[in-house]
Amino acid sequence: MIIHEAALLRTVGDSATMAAQLRHMLEIGALPNLSIRVLPLATGLHYGAVAGTFVLLSFPPGNRNTPEPPIVYCESLTGALYLDRPSELAAYENVWAGLTALALDEGQSRHMIEKIVAEVHHG
């Protein structure tokens, strides 16, 4: 998962609620099957911001002869989209590659979230 630093700094509830949410993020980020990386404010506006929130879904082959093709899942105010055309998938894969290149690594991201927790908790 890549999350923008602005989302971590946005006030939601009181400082105790924010600190608890960020601590929970640190807990789940420590799971072996999850990676949380922060896209710093310093990266400026990235074309990923235009894409909005999305999830790239790929499926293991399982017992099928032909595995399910990968898809992009996007939520909006009024519903959700499942995009499966190769051109759509390629566009979102390019956005993901760009975000991955700009995001902090897992250790740096964890450190940033811990710093924000300390500032929120003591702020």
C-alpha positions as a Markdown table, in Angstrom:
| # | Residue | x | y | z |
|---|---|---|---|---|
| 1 | Met | 0.0 | 0.0 | 0.0 |
| 2 | Ile | 1.2 | 3.5 | -0.8 |
| 3 | Ile | -0.4 | 6.3 | 1.2 |
| 4 | His | 0.2 | 10.0 | 0.7 |
| 5 | Glu | 1.8 | 11.9 | 3.7 |
| 6 | Ala | -1.1 | 14.4 | 3.6 |
| 7 | Ala | -3.5 | 11.6 | 4.5 |
| 8 | Leu | -1.5 | 10.8 | 7.6 |
| 9 | Leu | -1.5 | 14.5 | 8.6 |
| 10 | Arg | -5.2 | 15.1 | 8.1 |
| 11 | Thr | -7.0 | 15.6 | 11.3 |
| 12 | Val | -9.6 | 12.9 | 12.0 |
| 13 | Gly | -11.2 | 13.0 | 15.4 |
| 14 | Asp | -9.0 | 14.2 | 18.3 |
| 15 | Ser | -5.3 | 13.6 | 18.8 |
| 16 | Ala | -5.9 | 10.4 | 20.7 |
| 17 | Thr | -8.0 | 9.0 | 17.9 |
| 18 | Met | -5.4 | 10.0 | 15.3 |
| 19 | Ala | -2.5 | 8.5 | 17.3 |
| 20 | Ala | -4.5 | 5.3 | 17.7 |
| 21 | Gln | -5.2 | 5.0 | 14.0 |
| 22 | Leu | -1.6 | 5.6 | 13.1 |
| 23 | Arg | -0.4 | 3.1 | 15.7 |
| 24 | His | -2.8 | 0.5 | 14.2 |
| 25 | Met | -1.3 | 1.3 | 10.8 |
| 26 | Leu | 2.1 | 0.5 | 12.2 |
| 27 | Glu | 0.8 | -2.7 | 13.6 |
| 28 | Ile | -0.7 | -4.0 | 10.4 |
| 29 | Gly | 2.4 | -2.7 | 8.5 |
| 30 | Ala | 4.5 | -5.1 | 10.5 |
| 31 | Leu | 2.5 | -8.1 | 9.1 |
| 32 | Pro | 4.6 | -10.2 | 6.7 |
| 33 | Asn | 2.1 | -10.0 | 3.8 |
| 34 | Leu | 1.7 | -6.2 | 3.9 |
| 35 | Ser | 3.9 | -3.3 | 2.9 |
| 36 | Ile | 3.0 | 0.3 | 3.8 |
| 37 | Arg | 5.0 | 3.0 | 2.1 |
| 38 | Val | 4.5 | 6.8 | 2.4 |
| 39 | Leu | 4.6 | 9.1 | -0.6 |
| 40 | Pro | 6.1 | 12.3 | 1.0 |
| 41 | Leu | 4.7 | 15.8 | 0.5 |
| 42 | Ala | 8.0 | 16.8 | -1.0 |
| 43 | Thr | 7.3 | 14.7 | -4.1 |
| 44 | Gly | 4.9 | 17.3 | -5.2 |
| 45 | Leu | 1.9 | 16.6 | -7.4 |
| 46 | His | 2.2 | 13.2 | -9.0 |
| 47 | Tyr | 0.0 | 11.9 | -11.9 |
| 48 | Gly | -1.0 | 9.2 | -9.4 |
| 49 | Ala | -3.1 | 11.9 | -7.7 |
| 50 | Val | -5.2 | 12.1 | -10.9 |
| 51 | Ala | -5.8 | 8.3 | -10.8 |
| 52 | Gly | -7.2 | 8.5 | -7.3 |
| 53 | Thr | -7.5 | 5.4 | -5.1 |
| 54 | Phe | -7.1 | 2.1 | -6.9 |
| 55 | Val | -6.3 | -1.5 | -6.2 |
| 56 | Leu | -4.4 | -3.8 | -8.7 |
| 57 | Leu | -5.8 | -7.3 | -8.3 |
| 58 | Ser | -4.1 | -10.4 | -9.6 |
| 59 | Phe | -5.2 | -13.9 | -9.0 |
| 60 | Pro | -3.2 | -17.1 | -8.4 |
| 61 | Pro | -3.8 | -19.8 | -10.9 |
| 62 | Gly | -5.3 | -22.2 | -8.4 |
| 63 | Asn | -6.9 | -25.3 | -10.0 |
| 64 | Arg | -7.9 | -23.6 | -13.2 |
| 65 | Asn | -6.3 | -24.2 | -16.6 |
| 66 | Thr | -6.7 | -20.5 | -17.4 |
| 67 | Pro | -6.1 | -18.1 | -14.5 |
| 68 | Glu | -8.3 | -15.1 | -14.0 |
| 69 | Pro | -6.8 | -12.0 | -15.7 |
| 70 | Pro | -5.7 | -9.1 | -13.5 |
| 71 | Ile | -8.0 | -6.2 | -13.0 |
| 72 | Val | -8.0 | -2.7 | -11.5 |
| 73 | Tyr | -10.6 | -1.9 | -8.8 |
| 74 | Cys | -11.6 | 1.8 | -8.4 |
| 75 | Glu | -14.1 | 3.2 | -6.0 |
| 76 | Ser | -16.0 | 6.4 | -6.5 |
| 77 | Leu | -18.7 | 8.4 | -4.7 |
| 78 | Thr | -21.5 | 6.5 | -6.5 |
| 79 | Gly | -20.1 | 3.1 | -7.1 |
| 80 | Ala | -17.1 | 1.0 | -8.2 |
| 81 | Leu | -15.4 | 0.2 | -11.4 |
| 82 | Tyr | -13.6 | -3.0 | -12.4 |
| 83 | Leu | -11.3 | -2.3 | -15.3 |
| 84 | Asp | -10.0 | -5.3 | -17.2 |
| 85 | Arg | -8.9 | -4.0 | -20.7 |
| 86 | Pro | -5.1 | -4.4 | -21.2 |
| 87 | Ser | -4.7 | -0.7 | -21.9 |
| 88 | Glu | -6.5 | 0.2 | -18.7 |
| 89 | Leu | -4.4 | -2.2 | -16.7 |
| 90 | Ala | -1.2 | -0.9 | -18.3 |
| 91 | Ala | -2.1 | 2.7 | -17.4 |
| 92 | Tyr | -2.6 | 1.8 | -13.8 |
| 93 | Glu | 0.5 | -0.3 | -13.7 |
| 94 | Asn | 2.5 | 2.7 | -15.0 |
| 95 | Val | 1.0 | 4.9 | -12.2 |
| 96 | Trp | 1.9 | 2.3 | -9.6 |
| 97 | Ala | 5.4 | 2.0 | -10.9 |
| 98 | Gly | 5.8 | 5.8 | -10.7 |
| 99 | Leu | 4.4 | 5.9 | -7.1 |
| 100 | Thr | 6.6 | 3.0 | -6.1 |
| 101 | Ala | 9.7 | 4.9 | -7.4 |
| 102 | Leu | 8.8 | 8.0 | -5.4 |
| 103 | Ala | 7.6 | 6.5 | -2.2 |
| 104 | Leu | 9.8 | 6.1 | 0.9 |
| 105 | Asp | 10.9 | 2.5 | 1.6 |
| 106 | Glu | 9.2 | 0.6 | 4.3 |
| 107 | Gly | 11.7 | 1.5 | 7.0 |
| 108 | Gln | 11.7 | 5.2 | 6.2 |
| 109 | Ser | 7.9 | 5.1 | 6.0 |
| 110 | Arg | 7.6 | 3.5 | 9.4 |
| 111 | His | 9.9 | 6.1 | 10.8 |
| 112 | Met | 7.8 | 8.9 | 9.4 |
| 113 | Ile | 4.6 | 7.4 | 10.8 |
| 114 | Glu | 6.2 | 7.0 | 14.2 |
| 115 | Lys | 7.3 | 10.6 | 14.1 |
| 116 | Ile | 3.8 | 11.8 | 13.2 |
| 117 | Val | 2.4 | 9.7 | 16.1 |
| 118 | Ala | 4.8 | 11.4 | 18.5 |
| 119 | Glu | 3.8 | 14.8 | 17.2 |
| 120 | Val | 0.1 | 14.1 | 17.3 |
| 121 | His | 0.3 | 12.5 | 20.8 |
| 122 | His | 2.4 | 15.3 | 22.3 |
| 123 | Gly | 1.2 | 18.2 | 20.0 |
